[in-house]
Amino acid sequence: MDRASVQQLMEHFLAAYNEGDPRHLDHCLHPEYRHPNPAVERGIEGMRAAIRRWASTVEDLSLTLDDLVVEGDKAVARMTFSGRQVGPILGIPASGRRFSVGLIDIFLIEDGLFAQHWDEMDLLGLHRQLGALPD
């Protein structure tokens, strides 16, 4: 898939988080979407639920694309995820603190849509910034 087409998919993926509107996923996720992260329920509905959870616990949520590499049927996105914690995140009680952490997601593309993705978030940095671990 060409970079411009993947960029359009990424814009919908980012908009789902930045607008707190999981309907954007209809434009970028394959109907048989798979996510191996055990913290995310299966399928598109699982991703919709994850976006709703983040939107309800993070004020001023921002997911920005820093780098995008497209090779064959895969795309790698380096992103920054930031906001202010107003609800529990990954078992960490609401702190009111601002955070900014890096993410790397690898997307598998099938039929012109994201069919699966793997993600790595700087959880250590997140825990430290939210006060759950010492600096």
MDTraj code that builds the backbone (N, CA, C; nanometers):
import mdtraj as md
import numpy as np

residues = "MET ASP ARG ALA SER VAL GLN GLN LEU MET GLU HIS PHE LEU ALA ALA TYR ASN GLU GLY ASP PRO ARG HIS LEU ASP HIS CYS LEU HIS PRO GLU TYR ARG HIS PRO ASN PRO ALA VAL GLU ARG GLY ILE GLU GLY MET ARG ALA ALA ILE ARG ARG TRP ALA SER THR VAL GLU ASP LEU SER LEU THR LEU ASP ASP LEU VAL VAL GLU GLY ASP LYS ALA VAL ALA ARG MET THR PHE SER GLY ARG GLN VAL GLY PRO ILE LEU GLY ILE PRO ALA SER GLY ARG ARG PHE SER VAL GLY LEU ILE ASP ILE PHE LEU ILE GLU ASP GLY LEU PHE ALA GLN HIS TRP ASP GLU MET ASP LEU LEU GLY LEU HIS ARG GLN LEU GLY ALA LEU PRO ASP".split()
xyz = np.array([
    [0.0855, -0.1176, 0.0000],
    [0.0000, 0.0000, 0.0000],
    [0.0897, 0.1234, 0.0000],
    [0.0484, 0.2259, -0.0712],
    [0.1315, 0.3462, -0.0816],
    [0.1175, 0.4330, 0.0443],
    [0.2186, 0.5156, 0.0650],
    [0.2269, 0.5987, 0.1849],
    [0.1064, 0.6923, 0.1986],
    [0.0622, 0.7537, 0.0890],
    [-0.0501, 0.8484, 0.0954],
    [-0.1768, 0.7797, 0.1453],
    [-0.2018, 0.6573, 0.1008],
    [-0.3208, 0.5835, 0.1453],
    [-0.3102, 0.5467, 0.2926],
    [-0.1910, 0.5060, 0.3358],
    [-0.1708, 0.4731, 0.4776],
    [-0.1851, 0.5993, 0.5620],
    [-0.1364, 0.7113, 0.5117],
    [-0.1493, 0.8383, 0.5830],
    [-0.2973, 0.8704, 0.6077],
    [-0.3823, 0.8447, 0.5080],
    [-0.5265, 0.8686, 0.5250],
    [-0.5849, 0.7771, 0.6324],
    [-0.5424, 0.6501, 0.6339],
    [-0.5892, 0.5594, 0.7385],
    [-0.5461, 0.6102, 0.8758],
    [-0.4213, 0.6554, 0.8837],
    [-0.3691, 0.7073, 1.0105],
    [-0.4472, 0.8296, 1.0566],
    [-0.4867, 0.9158, 0.9649],
    [-0.5644, 1.0344, 1.0026],
    [-0.6950, 0.9950, 1.0698],
    [-0.7602, 0.8914, 1.0195],
    [-0.8837, 0.8436, 1.0833],
    [-0.8541, 0.7822, 1.2200],
    [-0.7459, 0.7040, 1.2284],
    [-0.7076, 0.6409, 1.3547],
    [-0.6794, 0.7479, 1.4606],
    [-0.6027, 0.8496, 1.4240],
    [-0.5708, 0.9589, 1.5165],
    [-0.6965, 1.0365, 1.5561],
    [-0.7825, 1.0627, 1.4595],
    [-0.9048, 1.1392, 1.4861],
    [-0.9946, 1.0660, 1.5862],
    [-0.9970, 0.9340, 1.5805],
    [-1.0788, 0.8576, 1.6750],
    [-1.0382, 0.8908, 1.8189],
    [-0.9086, 0.8983, 1.8431],
    [-0.8588, 0.9330, 1.9767],
    [-0.8734, 1.0823, 2.0048],
    [-0.8288, 1.1646, 1.9128],
    [-0.8253, 1.3093, 1.9375],
    [-0.9642, 1.3700, 1.9513],
    [-1.0616, 1.3129, 1.8845],
    [-1.1991, 1.3624, 1.8949],
    [-1.2819, 1.2795, 1.9918],
    [-1.2245, 1.1695, 2.0419],
    [-1.2993, 1.0811, 2.1311],
    [-1.4171, 1.0169, 2.0609],
    [-1.4049, 0.9991, 1.9297],
    [-1.5159, 0.9489, 1.8485],
    [-1.4745, 0.8209, 1.7762],
    [-1.5125, 0.7053, 1.8304],
    [-1.4709, 0.5788, 1.7715],
    [-1.5305, 0.5514, 1.6330],
    [-1.6241, 0.6331, 1.5878],
    [-1.6799, 0.6114, 1.4536],
    [-1.5740, 0.6286, 1.3450],
    [-1.4671, 0.7024, 1.3744],
    [-1.3587, 0.7174, 1.2765],
    [-1.2952, 0.5828, 1.2423],
    [-1.3046, 0.4871, 1.3340],
    [-1.2457, 0.3556, 1.3093],
    [-1.3111, 0.2843, 1.1921],
    [-1.4359, 0.3183, 1.1615],
    [-1.5056, 0.2569, 1.0479],
    [-1.4332, 0.2848, 0.9168],
    [-1.3506, 0.3888, 0.9139],
    [-1.2809, 0.4291, 0.7915],
    [-1.1379, 0.3779, 0.7836],
    [-1.0914, 0.3095, 0.8888],
    [-0.9519, 0.2643, 0.8857],
    [-0.9316, 0.1202, 0.9322],
    [-1.0278, 0.0609, 1.0016],
    [-1.0102, -0.0760, 1.0510],
    [-1.0873, -0.1770, 0.9668],
    [-1.0239, -0.2877, 0.9402],
    [-1.0815, -0.3996, 0.8660],
    [-1.1970, -0.4583, 0.9472],
    [-1.3032, -0.5069, 0.8815],
    [-1.4156, -0.5661, 0.9555],
    [-1.3738, -0.6824, 1.0471],
    [-1.2656, -0.7511, 1.0121],
    [-1.2181, -0.8619, 1.0946],
    [-1.0917, -0.8218, 1.1710],
    [-1.0887, -0.6976, 1.2151],
    [-0.9745, -0.6410, 1.2864],
    [-0.9360, -0.7259, 1.4071],
    [-0.8042, -0.7394, 1.4285],
    [-0.7503, -0.8174, 1.5398],
    [-0.6487, -0.7327, 1.6163],
    [-0.6536, -0.7425, 1.7495],
    [-0.5564, -0.6723, 1.8340],
    [-0.5101, -0.7713, 1.9407],
    [-0.3813, -0.8057, 1.9415],
    [-0.3342, -0.9072, 2.0361],
    [-0.3148, -0.8584, 2.1796],
    [-0.3292, -0.7285, 2.2063],
    [-0.3107, -0.6753, 2.3408],
    [-0.4226, -0.7275, 2.4312],
    [-0.3886, -0.7990, 2.5399],
    [-0.4928, -0.8539, 2.6266],
    [-0.5758, -0.7475, 2.6980],
    [-0.5277, -0.6225, 2.7021],
    [-0.6029, -0.5146, 2.7669],
    [-0.7125, -0.4603, 2.6760],
    [-0.7135, -0.5020, 2.5485],
    [-0.8132, -0.4539, 2.4521],
    [-0.9026, -0.5704, 2.4132],
    [-1.0325, -0.5491, 2.4267],
    [-1.1278, -0.6526, 2.3870],
    [-1.1121, -0.6800, 2.2379],
    [-1.1593, -0.7921, 2.1934],
    [-1.1435, -0.8344, 2.0551],
    [-1.2235, -0.7495, 1.9565],
    [-1.1691, -0.7374, 1.8355],
    [-1.2389, -0.6764, 1.7238],
    [-1.2505, -0.5251, 1.7303],
    [-1.3252, -0.4730, 1.6338],
    [-1.3454, -0.3282, 1.6248],
    [-1.4147, -0.2766, 1.7507],
    [-1.5087, -0.3532, 1.8027],
    [-1.5790, -0.3090, 1.9237],
    [-1.4830, -0.2928, 2.0407],
    [-1.3827, -0.3783, 2.0479],
    [-1.2821, -0.3655, 2.1524],
    [-1.2036, -0.2361, 2.1398],
    [-1.1693, -0.1992, 2.0165],
    [-1.0978, -0.0730, 1.9950],
    [-1.1890, 0.0456, 2.0253],
    [-1.3157, 0.0360, 1.9875],
    [-1.4101, 0.1440, 2.0207],
    [-1.4177, 0.1634, 2.1719],
    [-1.4249, 0.0517, 2.2448],
    [-1.4314, 0.0587, 2.3916],
    [-1.3034, 0.1195, 2.4485],
    [-1.1884, 0.0836, 2.3909],
    [-1.0612, 0.1392, 2.4386],
    [-1.0573, 0.2902, 2.4186],
    [-1.1041, 0.3366, 2.3040],
    [-1.1058, 0.4809, 2.2770],
    [-1.1996, 0.5521, 2.3735],
    [-1.3163, 0.4943, 2.3990],
    [-1.4089, 0.5554, 2.4948],
    [-1.3473, 0.5615, 2.6344],
    [-1.2747, 0.4559, 2.6744],
    [-1.2087, 0.4560, 2.8059],
    [-1.1047, 0.5672, 2.8148],
    [-1.0179, 0.5763, 2.7129],
    [-0.9154, 0.6807, 2.7142],
    [-0.9798, 0.8188, 2.7152],
    [-1.0823, 0.8379, 2.6336],
    [-1.1477, 0.9695, 2.6247],
    [-1.2127, 1.0081, 2.7575],
    [-1.2592, 0.9103, 2.8335],
    [-1.3252, 0.9415, 2.9609],
    [-1.2260, 0.9630, 3.0746],
    [-1.1009, 0.9215, 3.0571],
    [-1.0034, 0.9323, 3.1656],
    [-0.8913, 1.0321, 3.1380],
    [-0.8856, 1.0835, 3.0142],
    [-0.7790, 1.1770, 2.9769],
    [-0.8398, 1.3033, 2.9167],
    [-0.8198, 1.4140, 2.9850],
    [-0.8632, 1.5444, 2.9348],
    [-0.7563, 1.5968, 2.8386],
    [-0.7986, 1.6687, 2.7361],
    [-0.7055, 1.7236, 2.6357],
    [-0.6235, 1.6134, 2.5699],
    [-0.6847, 1.4977, 2.5511],
    [-0.6154, 1.3846, 2.4904],
    [-0.5631, 1.4235, 2.3527],
    [-0.4374, 1.3894, 2.3279],
    [-0.3761, 1.4179, 2.1982],
    [-0.2900, 1.3001, 2.1569],
    [-0.3161, 1.2486, 2.0389],
    [-0.2334, 1.1445, 1.9781],
    [-0.1798, 1.2030, 1.8491],
    [-0.0482, 1.2213, 1.8429],
    [0.0121, 1.2830, 1.7249],
    [0.1068, 1.1846, 1.6579],
    [0.1123, 1.1930, 1.5284],
    [0.2002, 1.1087, 1.4483],
    [0.3339, 1.1794, 1.4322],
    [0.4408, 1.1137, 1.4762],
    [0.5748, 1.1703, 1.4666],
    [0.6522, 1.1148, 1.3475],
    [0.6344, 0.9864, 1.3191],
    [0.7003, 0.9209, 1.2059],
    [0.6093, 0.8123, 1.1515],
    [0.6174, 0.7897, 1.0220],
    [0.5408, 0.6830, 0.9580],
    [0.6304, 0.6157, 0.8554],
    [0.6445, 0.4841, 0.8678],
    [0.7216, 0.4051, 0.7730],
    [0.6273, 0.3016, 0.7128],
    [0.6229, 0.2958, 0.5813],
    [0.5352, 0.2017, 0.5115],
    [0.6224, 0.1080, 0.4288],
    [0.6025, -0.0217, 0.4489],
    [0.6788, -0.1226, 0.3764],
    [0.5868, -0.2406, 0.3476],
    [0.5536, -0.2597, 0.2207],
    [0.4667, -0.3710, 0.1834],
    [0.3318, -0.3618, 0.2516],
    [0.2958, -0.4679, 0.3265],
    [0.1653, -0.4721, 0.3938],
    [0.1727, -0.4273, 0.5395],
    [0.2814, -0.3569, 0.5747],
    [0.2954, -0.3094, 0.7129],
    [0.3254, -0.1603, 0.7164],
    [0.2778, -0.0989, 0.8232],
    [0.3078, 0.0422, 0.8500],
    [0.3504, 0.0519, 0.9961],
    [0.4550, 0.1286, 1.0211],
    [0.5037, 0.1511, 1.1568],
    [0.4852, 0.2994, 1.1871],
    [0.4157, 0.3270, 1.2956],
    [0.3890, 0.4649, 1.3360],
    [0.4523, 0.4912, 1.4724],
    [0.5354, 0.5951, 1.4784],
    [0.5869, 0.6434, 1.6065],
    [0.5016, 0.7638, 1.6428],
    [0.4411, 0.7586, 1.7612],
    [0.3454, 0.8619, 1.7991],
    [0.3735, 0.9131, 1.9395],
    [0.3129, 1.0256, 1.9722],
    [0.3166, 1.0805, 2.1071],
    [0.1729, 1.0877, 2.1582],
    [0.1533, 1.0361, 2.2797],
    [0.0225, 1.0315, 2.3438],
    [0.0309, 1.1197, 2.4678],
    [-0.0581, 1.2178, 2.4784],
    [-0.0496, 1.3110, 2.5910],
    [-0.1875, 1.3572, 2.6349],
    [-0.1899, 1.4192, 2.7518],
    [-0.3133, 1.4731, 2.8063],
    [-0.2995, 1.4910, 2.9565],
    [-0.4150, 1.5079, 3.0211],
    [-0.4189, 1.5226, 3.1672],
    [-0.5091, 1.4143, 3.2224],
    [-0.4583, 1.3375, 3.3161],
    [-0.5334, 1.2264, 3.3730],
    [-0.6437, 1.2764, 3.4645],
    [-0.7690, 1.2434, 3.4310],
    [-0.8837, 1.2821, 3.5133],
    [-0.9622, 1.1605, 3.5630],
    [-0.9188, 1.0422, 3.5248],
    [-0.9822, 0.9184, 3.5686],
    [-0.8768, 0.8107, 3.5803],
    [-0.9158, 0.6925, 3.6292],
    [-0.8179, 0.5857, 3.6458],
    [-0.7625, 0.5371, 3.5115],
    [-0.6303, 0.5178, 3.5080],
    [-0.5631, 0.4661, 3.3888],
    [-0.4779, 0.3479, 3.4318],
    [-0.5056, 0.2320, 3.3752],
    [-0.4259, 0.1116, 3.4010],
    [-0.4064, 0.0877, 3.5507],
    [-0.5128, 0.1086, 3.6262],
    [-0.5087, 0.0870, 3.7706],
    [-0.4521, 0.2023, 3.8510],
    [-0.4140, 0.3115, 3.7843],
    [-0.3591, 0.4284, 3.8537],
    [-0.4739, 0.5262, 3.8793],
    [-0.5027, 0.5585, 4.0058],
    [-0.6124, 0.6513, 4.0348],
    [-0.5886, 0.7885, 3.9707],
    [-0.6976, 0.8596, 3.9455],
    [-0.6892, 0.9934, 3.8852],
    [-0.5950, 1.0816, 3.9655],
    [-0.5012, 1.1448, 3.8961],
    [-0.4016, 1.2284, 3.9635],
    [-0.4121, 1.3758, 3.9245],
    [-0.4790, 1.4044, 3.8132],
    [-0.4841, 1.5406, 3.7631],
    [-0.3551, 1.5826, 3.6948],
    [-0.2596, 1.4921, 3.6858],
    [-0.1303, 1.5239, 3.6258],
    [-0.1339, 1.5151, 3.4734],
    [-0.0492, 1.5963, 3.4118],
    [-0.0299, 1.5906, 3.2678],
    [0.0772, 1.4856, 3.2378],
    [0.0670, 1.4244, 3.1212],
    [0.1660, 1.3261, 3.0793],
    [0.1876, 1.3361, 2.9286],
    [0.3003, 1.2838, 2.8854],
    [0.3329, 1.2748, 2.7436],
    [0.4279, 1.1571, 2.7273],
    [0.3836, 1.0551, 2.6549],
    [0.4639, 0.9341, 2.6372],
    [0.4685, 0.8943, 2.4897],
    [0.5712, 0.8195, 2.4568],
    [0.5872, 0.7699, 2.3212],
    [0.5173, 0.6367, 2.3012],
    [0.4772, 0.6148, 2.1765],
    [0.4139, 0.4888, 2.1342],
    [0.4774, 0.4467, 2.0028],
    [0.4849, 0.3182, 1.9820],
    [0.5188, 0.2656, 1.8501],
    [0.4148, 0.1595, 1.8186],
    [0.3443, 0.1779, 1.7090],
    [0.2435, 0.0825, 1.6644],
    [0.2858, 0.0265, 1.5294],
    [0.2667, -0.1038, 1.5130],
    [0.2903, -0.1696, 1.3850],
    [0.1548, -0.2189, 1.3362],
    [0.1167, -0.1752, 1.2180],
    [-0.0124, -0.2110, 1.1596],
    [0.0068, -0.3077, 1.0441],
    [-0.0750, -0.4118, 1.0387],
    [-0.0820, -0.5022, 0.9250],
    [-0.1985, -0.4554, 0.8393],
    [-0.1753, -0.4405, 0.7104],
    [-0.2769, -0.3882, 0.6200],
    [-0.3301, -0.5017, 0.5323],
    [-0.4622, -0.5161, 0.5312],
    [-0.5299, -0.6136, 0.4449],
    [-0.6489, -0.5448, 0.3809],
    [-0.6663, -0.5655, 0.2520],
    [-0.7792, -0.5072, 0.1786],
    [-0.7872, -0.3557, 0.1962],
    [-0.6714, -0.2900, 0.2079],
    [-0.6671, -0.1446, 0.2167],
    [-0.7039, -0.0865, 0.3525],
    [-0.7091, -0.1717, 0.4559],
    [-0.7455, -0.1255, 0.5900],
    [-0.6514, -0.1874, 0.6927],
    [-0.6440, -0.1269, 0.8108],
    [-0.5666, -0.1858, 0.9189],
    [-0.6401, -0.3104, 0.9682],
    [-0.5748, -0.4260, 0.9568],
    [-0.6383, -0.5520, 0.9952],
    [-0.5919, -0.5998, 1.1326],
    [-0.4736, -0.5556, 1.1729],
    [-0.4187, -0.5946, 1.3021],
    [-0.3140, -0.4922, 1.3397],
    [-0.2925, -0.4760, 1.4700],
    [-0.1803, -0.3921, 1.5096],
    [-0.1275, -0.4314, 1.6465],
    [0.0015, -0.4070, 1.6603],
    [0.0740, -0.4327, 1.7832],
    [0.1219, -0.2980, 1.8332],
    [0.1145, -0.2757, 1.9632],
    [0.1577, -0.1454, 2.0146],
    [0.2500, -0.1599, 2.1340],
    [0.3393, -0.0655, 2.1443],
    [0.4313, -0.0550, 2.2568],
    [0.4220, 0.0885, 2.3085],
    [0.3818, 0.1013, 2.4337],
    [0.3706, 0.2325, 2.4973],
    [0.4757, 0.2419, 2.6080],
    [0.5285, 0.3597, 2.6297],
    [0.6235, 0.3831, 2.7385],
    [0.5465, 0.3817, 2.8704],
    [0.5156, 0.2602, 2.9175],
    [0.4377, 0.2469, 3.0408],
    [0.5165, 0.2903, 3.1634],
    [0.6459, 0.2690, 3.1631],
    [0.7279, 0.3152, 3.2752],
    [0.7198, 0.4673, 3.2863],
    [0.7362, 0.5356, 3.1737],
    [0.7248, 0.6811, 3.1727],
    [0.5864, 0.7276, 3.2149],
    [0.4829, 0.6575, 3.1689],
    [0.3461, 0.6934, 3.2060],
    [0.3270, 0.6802, 3.3566],
    [0.3682, 0.5672, 3.4131],
    [0.3537, 0.5464, 3.5570],
    [0.4301, 0.6528, 3.6370],
    [0.5488, 0.6865, 3.5923],
    [0.6271, 0.7888, 3.6621],
    [0.5595, 0.9260, 3.6532],
    [0.5134, 0.9614, 3.5347],
    [0.4524, 1.0942, 3.5177],
    [0.3211, 1.1066, 3.5942],
    [0.2516, 0.9954, 3.6149],
    [0.1247, 0.9996, 3.6882],
    [0.1446, 0.9803, 3.8381],
    [0.2697, 0.9669, 3.8824],
    [0.2986, 0.9572, 4.0250],
    [0.2854, 0.8192, 4.0835],
    [0.2685, 0.7164, 3.9993],
    [0.2539, 0.5798, 4.0490],
    [0.3892, 0.5160, 4.0804],
    [0.4957, 0.5741, 4.0269],
    [0.6332, 0.5281, 4.0526],
    [0.7216, 0.6497, 4.0753],
    [0.8276, 0.6351, 4.1538],
    [0.9177, 0.7483, 4.1737],
    [0.9961, 0.7788, 4.0464],
    [1.0358, 0.9047, 4.0311],
    [1.1186, 0.9430, 3.9169],
    [1.2526, 0.8757, 3.9280],
])
top = md.Topology()
chain = top.add_chain()
for i, resn in enumerate(residues, 1):
    res = top.add_residue(resn, chain, resSeq=i)
    for name in ("N", "CA", "C"):
        top.add_atom(name, md.element.get_by_symbol(name[0]), res)
traj = md.Trajectory(xyz[None], top)
